Amino acid sequence: MAVRRSKREHEASLLSYSYGRIILKNIFTVFNLICFLIAVPLLLVGSYKNLLYLGTVFCNIVIGIFQECRAKRTIEKLSLQIEPKVDVEIDGEFVELAADKVQCNDRCRFQSGKQVAVDCRIISGAVEVNESLLTGESVPVIKERGELLMAGSIIISGRCYATAECVGRDCYLRRIEQAVKQYKAPVSRLMRDLRRISIATGVSILPIGVLLMITEYKAFGMFDAVVHASAAMLSVMPIGLMLLASVSLAVGVIRLSKRGALARDLYCIEALARVNVLCVDKTGTLTNGNLSIRAASSICGETLTELTEADKEMLCNFVLAMPKDNVTAKALAEHFNCEATSEPLSIIPFSSARKCTQMEFSNGTYTLGAPDWVLPSCPEWLRSIIDDIALSGCRVLMFAKDESPLALIALTDTIRDSVPDTLGYFQNEGVKICLISGDHEKTVQAIAKSLGLYGKVCDCTALNTASDFENAVKGDLLFARVTPDKKASLVAALQNSGLYVAMVGDGVNDLPALKQADCAIAMASGADAPKQVSQLVLMDDNFDTLPQILLEGRRIVNNIKRSSQLFLKKSIFSLCIAIIMLIFTTPYPFENIQWTLIGMFTVGIPAFFLALEPNNLRFSGHFIRDVVSEALPGALVNLLFVLLAQYALPPLGFTELQTQTVVIYLTALVGLAVLLRCCLPLNRLRSALLITMSTLMIGSLLLLKTLLGIQIPDLRCLIVIVPLAAAAPFLLLLLSKVISRVKKPLDSQLSL
């Protein structure tokens, strides 16, 4: 009985998470653990009202699980359309089956661009295979009859038939996975910075919380010690910040799916916001992939003539023997469709590295491919003819016998309708366009001009060293005669120059560059292999989806950056006030119930609404440095007001209840003032959010005064609260300008 193969797990993807793992990941976090541990002493001392914060914790868990599960279902649904398929012979016809449906001894067919999904042995034909996913060796190997094709290999060129030997978990690739069991998380600058913030706040507050509890226990007793220390610890931790990022990214995955783009994991969307150079392959990416033969001419003397019968006969023999595994071969087969009069004795299939196909017939060796590869020492008069054809935007193929040129073939392809506008949009948004093609430089020049890209085209045949590529990317980003390895070298050179690179491709020849890029994007109609290594797949091949993807990435990162200052303002203020109260042995002025209410209306709810709002600004700056500098003004103003109330009001005859009322109202109003700054410039949605949060905040303070341990402000309280609250926006503006002036020299010295 055949062993059925399980679904392929995508590295660094939500597909590699089971639903159970998503649930556990959202429940068992460091923040949740600390929150539940803090609840224990509160229960023991009977301060039940201060356990209300657990409601927020449970809501965070439920929201996080729901959104990630929803995103996982979306990814799974779309991924089924691009999973590697296997051509299996059933009742004499080849049918495309999912890998887990293939059984042992099934007869399979493989050709260029396909990823091998089962271990099988070749019974006829020959293929050039990339086994880098298995062995780490990028040099292609030739596989012929009797040799084993292993799951995970990628067919670069050729065609073969093979018998399935090992399927499912018996495959070599699956045995490696079971033995190693490694999960490599995707690199996310955003999540890395958020984790650093979380760790910093957690590490700093734990010793301070313990010392505060000990100090207050000695001075005021166990109840106050537990209530105040727990409030200090919880207020410093930016609870909900990591959830905000995860939910925003999950929503981004779902939004992109509705626009026809499959995001393999949550974090790849973040990369889009940082992209400042877009590398695009020409054929199949900028063009629709439908080639046609414009002209085919024989070379007679030093001129081109109508194709002779002898040359046409040999071209027919040659083309009919070629695997029809790419658009060029299909276009040639459609044009040269007469019957073959002889068959080749041997075939060296086309590959992107060689850029030509070679066959040996009984009357000699014939080659078809790029002129520079077929005949490197091309005569000047023939080179001039080829250049003239290329200048018209055509791709030129040369047909030669041994080292004698026989014919030239001109092929044309069509630029996708949306491409010029899309590339223009990216340029207007500050994203550089890097055009990469294996075609002749004159052809690339003509294509670039039609796309609105101007500059000098660089011939990559002259680029060999890393310094060559780094010098090349300093000029116009138009490149011709690029081999697969050199595509990757160009991407690496762009990265080394400080650029964040996205690569769009559709063919096996794009694999090295896609792997090298910071963000890899594949076309769904392309080969299997690029879709498996890319973080994003354009499901409908619609090029004008790319601007929407860019905007989605910017929306997420910019909004999280903006919302983070709400969390950090509270954390910085709470940490500072806890340290001051500890030094002067003064009771900590807040309880959990008070922070829960203030945080809900000035941080939690507004942050989630702001995180989902459109935001098309270009991403710039250093995340942590920017967020902290934006949070500092609010934290300092809040600290100033609370210290003023704590130490100045009691000597003026204010009771403890009046002082506590002033502290809570000032903290809430400063929080609303910070929210106002985050909402600028105001629009209808932000105005409604600000009005709603302000109304709920003030209403809750008035209606829940007993629960919060405060009173309705009397005249004496209002005399303090109103002027300070009115001054808060102006103080925030003043401190923001001062901090911005101090920060500017630092920004100019540090890299983004």
NUZAVEX-935478 format. One record per residue (C-alpha): residue in three letters; x, z, y. Coordinates in steps of 0.02 Angstrom, whole numbers, plus 50000, padded with zeros to 5 digits. Layout:
BEGIN
ALAXZY ...
This chain:
BEGIN
MET500005000050000 ALA500694995050168 VAL501175008650291 ARG500255006050453 ARG501275006850611 SER500785019150747 LYS500585013850928 ARG502215011451019 GLU502675025951130 HIS503245020751301 GLU504735030751360 ALA504385040951516 SER502545036351510 LEU500895045651501 LEU500685036551335 SER502015047951262 TYR500945063151309 SER499535067851192 TYR497975075251271 GLY498485091951198 ARG500175090751281 ILE499375086651449 ILE498265102151433 LEU499735113351386 LYS500825105951524 ASN499535110351656 ILE499195127851588 PHE500935133951549 THR501845131951714 VAL503005144351799 PHE501775146651942 ASN500325150151825 LEU501375162551726 ILE501835172051885 CYS500025171751944 PHE499385179051780 LEU500775192151774 ILE500345197751951 ALA498525199751896 VAL498985213251769 PRO499485227151892 LEU498015222552005 LEU496855225351857 LEU497705241851816 VAL497485248751992 GLY495685242252001 SER495905230252148 TYR494695217552077 LYS494295208552239 ASN496125203352253 LEU495965193952088 LEU494925180452172 TYR496495169752185 LEU496365166751997 GLY494865155652033 THR496015144152130 VAL497265144351987 PHE495935139451860 CYS495265125751974 ASN497035118851991 ILE497225118451802 VAL495555109651773 ILE495865096651911 GLY497615093051848 ILE497055090751667 PHE495575079851717 GLN496575068051828 GLU498045066051708 CYS496895062951559 ARG495945050251662 ALA497565041551711 LYS498145041751529 ARG496535033351471 THR496755020051605 ILE498545016551553 GLU498095015951368 LYS496685003751399 LEU497774991651497 SER499304994051385 LEU498364987251235 GLN498394970451323 ILE500294969851336 GLU500844978651177 PRO502054968151071 LYS501074956850954 VAL501664948450794 ASP501194930750739 VAL500674933250557 GLU500174919450436 ILE498414922150370 ASP497584908750262 GLY498864895850316 GLU498674899150503 PHE499674910550617 VAL498634924150697 GLU499244936350830 LEU499094954250766 ALA499504971250836 ALA501084978650761 ASP500154992350668 LYS499114979250576 VAL500624970450498 GLN500894973850313 CYS502414972350201 ASN502774954550140 ASP501754946650281 ARG502514930150340 CYS502904931450526 ARG503464919450661 PHE504624923950805 GLN505194913950955 SER506034915951123 GLY505354929951232 LYS504574939751089 GLN505024957551047 VAL505194960850861 ALA503944974250813 VAL504304976050625 ASP505874975250518 CYS505894958350432 ARG507074946150345 ILE507294928250404 ILE506764915050278 SER507024899650389 GLY507654895150562 ALA508894904050675 VAL508734914750830 GLU509844922750961 VAL509444941250971 ASN509764955251095 GLU509894971851000 SER510384982651149 LEU508854993951127 LEU509514998450954 THR511404997350966 GLY511774998651152 GLU512744982351139 SER512124969251262 VAL513054954351186 PRO511784943151096 VAL512004939750910 ILE511454924850805 LYS510284928750661 GLU510054915850523 ARG509204914150354 GLY509374929650246 GLU509814941250390 LEU508784956150447 LEU507834956750611 MET507554974750663 ALA506084981450763 GLY506574983550944 SER507614967550948 ILE507214954351078 ILE507244935751038 ILE508254927051173 SER508174909451105 GLY507694899450951 ARG506304901050824 CYS506224908050648 TYR505054913050508 ALA505294929750423 THR504514941350294 ALA504024958950347 GLU505004971950248 CYS504744988450339 VAL503244992350448 GLY502585007450539 ARG503655023050528 ASP504805014950400 CYS505545003450534 TYR507335006350584 LEU506825009750765 ARG505535022650710 ARG506785031350597 ILE507965033050745 GLU506555040250851 GLN506095052950717 ALA507905058250696 VAL508285060150881 LYS506575064950953 GLN507145063851133 TYR506005061651281 LYS506845055351437 ALA505855059651592 PRO505815046751731 VAL506865049851886 SER505735055252028 ARG506505060252194 LEU504835066952252 MET504565078352102 ARG506395083452106 ASP506225089052287 LEU504585097952254 ARG505355107152106 ARG506805112352215 ILE505585119452342 SER504625128452204 ILE506205135752126 ALA506885141152295 THR505285150352341 GLY505105157952168 VAL506895164152159 SER506845171352335 ILE505195180752321 LEU505455189152152 PRO506805201652208 ILE505945203952377 GLY504275207252291 VAL505055220252176 LEU505945229052320 LEU504355228552425 MET503375236652283 ILE504675250452262 THR504755253752450 GLU502865254152474 TYR502635264752318 LYS503775278052391 ALA502975277352564 PHE501125273552531 GLY500745275552346 MET500465264452194 PHE498845255852252 ASP499565249452416 ALA501205244952331 VAL500345233852202 VAL499115225852325 HIS500395221952459 ALA501815216552343 SER500655204852247 ALA500015197352410 ALA501785194452471 MET502335185852310 LEU500795174752295 SER500825169452478 VAL502635163752468 MET502365152652316 PRO501685135352365 ILE500335136152232 GLY499485119252219 LEU500915108952290 MET501495102152121 LEU499685099452073 LEU499395089852234 ALA500825078052191 SER500255075452011 VAL498455072352060 SER498965060252199 LEU500045050452077 ALA498695050351943 VAL497415043952069 GLY498685030752119 VAL498805024751938 ILE496915022951930 ARG496815014052098 LEU498165001552048 SER497264997951884 LYS495744992551984 ARG496864980352079 GLY497534972651919 ALA499184982151905 LEU499704993051759 ALA500815007751808 ARG501685014051651 ASP501955031751716 LEU501485042451864 TYR503165042351948 CYS503475023651957 ILE502215022752100 GLU503335033752205 ALA504745021052190 LEU503685008152281 ALA503665018352440 ARG505565018352447 VAL505844999752410 ASN506754990652550 VAL507284974952455 LEU506214964552337 CYS507124953352214 VAL506074939152145 ASP506444926752008 LYS505854909252053 THR505174901251895 GLY503614909551827 THR503604922651963 LEU503534913452129 THR502924897952038 ASN501414897151924 GLY502484891651777 ASN501644874751754 LEU503044861751752 SER502824843051752 ILE504034828451738 ARG504154819451905 ALA505404806351845 ALA506564802151700 SER507934789351729 SER509384782251630 ILE511134782551704 CYS511834764851707 GLY513504762351793 GLU513374772151955 THR511494770451979 LEU509874776651903 THR508734764151813 GLU507104765151720 LEU507304775051560 THR507954763451423 GLU507094762651253 ALA508654769351167 ASP508774784451282 LYS506894787451269 GLU506994786951078 MET508404799751073 LEU507524810751202 CYS505964810451093 ASN506984815350939 PHE507844828951038 VAL506304836051123 LEU505224836050966 ALA506554846350876 MET506634859351017 PRO505654875650997 LYS504174875251116 ASP504534892951173 ASN504664890551362 VAL503794880751499 THR505214868251513 ALA505144863851328 LYS503254862351335 ALA503324850751486 LEU504614839651399 ALA503604839151238 GLU502054833951333 HIS502984819851420 PHE504044813551274 ASN502694813951140 CYS503134798651034 GLU503584800450849 ALA505324805950799 THR506424793150711 SER507784805350657 GLU508034824150641 PRO509524834550698 LEU510814840850575 SER511064857050674 ILE510364865150830 ILE511124877150957 PRO509554883351046 PHE509374885651232 SER509854902251309 SER509884907951489 ALA511734911451475 ARG512144893551418 LYS510734884751513 CYS510714870451388 THR510174865551212 GLN511344856151096 MET510934846250937 GLU512004836750816 PHE511264820250751 SER512024808050631 ASN512614797150777 GLY513374811050884 THR513084827350978 TYR511764827651114 THR511514840751250 LEU510064843751369 GLY510124856351510 ALA510764860451684 PRO511994846851742 ASP513374859251783 TRP513324866051606 VAL513084849451516 LEU514454840451612 PRO515554852651712 SER516694838551772 CYS515274828551848 PRO515834812851946 GLU515584813652134 TRP514344799252139 LEU513264807552005 ARG513394824252093 SER512734816052251 ILE511214809152157 ILE510854826052078 ASP510974834552249 ASP509754822252325 ILE508484825652187 ALA508734844452204 LEU508464843552392 SER506694837552360 GLY506364854152271 CYS506484847352094 ARG507414855051949 VAL508644842851871 LEU509064841551686 MET510444830551616 PHE510394822351445 ALA512114818151376 LYS512944811851217 ASP514584820451183 GLU515304820251361 SER514414804651424 PRO512874806751535 LEU511384796651476 ALA509894801751583 LEU509244813151720 ILE507544821651715 ALA506704828751871 LEU505444842851846 THR504314850651975 ASP503384867051977 THR502054873652093 ILE502234888552209 ARG500834901252186 ASP499594900152330 SER499804918252384 VAL501704918752379 PRO502174913152557 ASP500954925352638 THR501494939452523 LEU503344937052557 GLY502984935952743 TYR502034952252733 PHE503494961052649 GLN504694954652780 ASN503564960952919 GLU503554977952833 GLY505444978852838 VAL505724974052656 LYS507094961152627 ILE506754946752508 CYS508094942052382 LEU507734925252299 ILE508614923352131 SER508604907352029 GLY509594898651895 ASP509274881851977 HIS510454871052079 GLU510804877652254 LYS509974862652335 THR508384865852237 VAL508414884052288 GLN508684878852470 ALA507134867752465 ILE506074881152381 ALA506674894552503 LYS506224883652652 SER504464881052585 LEU504284899952570 GLY504874903452747 LEU506554910352689 TYR508024903652785 GLY509884905552766 LYS511364899652665 VAL511144898852476 CYS512534907252377 ASP513144898452219 CYS513394912652095 THR514544902951981 ALA515954908252098 LEU515504926852087 ASN516414936551952 THR516974953652012 ALA515984968252081 SER516764965452252 ASP516204947152247 PHE514394952552223 GLU514504966352354 ASN515154953752481 ALA513814941152432 VAL512354953152464 LYS512984956252641 GLY512434938652687 ASP510794929152662 LEU509934934852502 LEU509694917552425 PHE510574914852259 ALA510714899652145 ARG511444896351973 VAL511204914451924 THR511444919551742 PRO510524934851671 ASP512054946151683 LYS512384940551861 LYS510584944551908 ALA510924962451855 SER512574962351951 LEU511664956652109 VAL510404970752091 ALA511814983252064 ALA512744976752218 LEU511164978952323 GLN510984996752259 ASN512805000552296 SER512514994952475 GLY511225008752494 LEU509644998552462 TYR508195003452349 VAL507824988252242 ALA506244981652159 MET506404966952039 VAL504974955351990 GLY505234944451837 ASP504354936651689 GLY505664930251568 VAL506964936451445 ASN508294930751569 ASP507634943851691 LEU507884958451570 PRO509594964451630 ALA509034964351812 LEU507384972951772 LYS508304986851681 GLN509524988851825 ALA508204989251964 ASP507485005152037 CYS505744998052011 ALA505424984351882 ILE503854973551895 ALA503354960751763 MET502054946951755 ALA500784949251615 SER500844930851566 GLY502724931751541 ALA503744936151387 ASP503434952251290 ALA505124959951324 PRO505024961051515 LYS503324969451502 GLN504044982751387 VAL505484987551502 SER504524986751668 GLN503675001251752 LEU502334990051827 VAL501454974951755 LEU500374962951858 MET498964960751734 ASP498174945751819 ASP499824937951878 ASN499154939152055 PHE500664939752169 ASP499674946052318 THR499374962352222 LEU501144967352269 PRO500734972452449 GLN499354983652383 ILE500594991752263 LEU501814994652405 LEU500465002452514 GLU499885013652372 GLY501655020252351 ARG501835023352537 ARG500145031852543 ILE500615044152407 VAL502355048952468 ASN501895049852653 ASN500325060052622 ILE501195072152505 LYS502555074052635 ARG501245077552769 SER500235089652662 SER501785098852602 GLN502085106052775 LEU500435115552759 PHE501055124052601 LEU502815126952668 LYS502205134252832 LYS501315148052735 SER502805150652618 ILE504115151952757 PHE503025163652861 SER502605174752712 LEU504425175952659 CYS504985180752834 ILE503615193752861 ALA503965201452690 ILE505815203452730 ILE505425211252900 MET504145223252827 LEU505425227952694 ILE506795231352822 PHE505695242052937 THR504685250252796 THR503065244252873 PRO501525240752766 TYR501355222352721 PRO499885216552829 PHE498965205552703 GLU498025206752539 ASN497745193052409 ILE495925191052455 GLN496395187552635 TRP497735174852589 THR496575166552464 LEU495255163552598 ILE496475158152734 GLY497445146952614 MET495865138752549 PHE495275132452720 THR496945129252806 VAL498005123152660 GLY497185119652491 ILE495615109552530 PRO496335100152682 ALA497925095552587 PHE496945086752450 PHE495875076952573 LEU497395071852675 ALA498355066752518 LEU497025053852472 GLU496905046052645 PRO497645028752685 ASN499415029652754 ASN500385013452774 LEU501885019952871 ARG503615015152808 PHE504425029452716 SER505975036252799 GLY506985052152811 HIS507485066052692 PHE505985074052607 ILE506505092352600 ARG507355092452770 ASP505875083952853 VAL504555094952771 VAL505465111152813 SER505765105852994 GLU503925101253013 ALA503365117752934 LEU504515128853038 PRO503545128253204 GLY501945134453124 ALA502865147853025 LEU503795154253180 VAL502235154653290 ASN501285163853154 LEU502725176153133 LEU502815179153321 PHE500955182753335 VAL500875194353184 LEU502405204453237 LEU501675205853412 ALA500045212453340 GLN500875224053214 TYR502075232453333 ALA501285230653506 LEU499445234253478 PRO499495251753398 PRO500425259253549 LEU499055251753659 GLY497725261853568 PHE497145248753443 THR496495256153281 GLU497175250653112 LEU495565240753081 GLN495685231953250 THR497515227753221 GLN497135220853048 THR495715210453122 VAL496865202953255 VAL498205199053124 ILE496985190053008 TYR496135180153147 LEU497785174853225 THR498475169453055 ALA496895159353020 LEU496895151253193 VAL498755146753185 GLY498385138953016 LEU497015128453095 ALA498185123653238 VAL499465117553111 LEU498075108053022 LEU497635099953189 ARG499435093753208 CYS499385086653031 CYS497775077353072 LEU498465068853227 PRO498045055553277 LEU496245060553248 ASN495015048453171 ARG493235050953109 LEU493755057652937 ARG495115069353002 SER493985075653143 ALA492615079453017 LEU493875088252904 LEU494545098753048 ILE492815103653111 THR492205107952935 MET493725118552892 SER493655127653060 THR491795131453040 LEU492015137652861 MET493545147852909 ILE492745156853057 GLY491075158652965 SER491935166552815 LEU492895178752925 LEU491265184253008 LEU490175184952852 LEU491455192352731 LYS492185205252850 THR491915219852731 LEU492685210752583 LEU494185205652690 GLY494425223152763 ILE494165217652944 GLN492825219053078 ILE491935207253195 PRO493135205753341 ASP492645216853486 LEU493095213653667 ARG494825221653652 CYS495225210753501 LEU494585195053586 ILE495675198453738 VAL497185196853622 ILE496555183453503 VAL495875170553625 PRO497405168453739 LEU498625168153593 ALA497545155853495 ALA497425144653648 ALA499315145353670 ALA499675141253486 PRO499555122053499 PHE500715121753649 LEU501975133253565 LEU501925122253410 LEU502285106853516 LEU503715115453608 LEU504545121853448 SER504315104853364 LYS505275096353505 VAL506665109353498 ILE506845107853309 SER506765088953318 ARG508175088753446 VAL509245100053336 LYS508835089953180 LYS509205072553251 PRO511125073753241 LEU510965079753062 ASP509865064853017 SER511135052753088 GLN512525060252982 LEU511625061852815 SER511085046952713 LEU509255044652676 
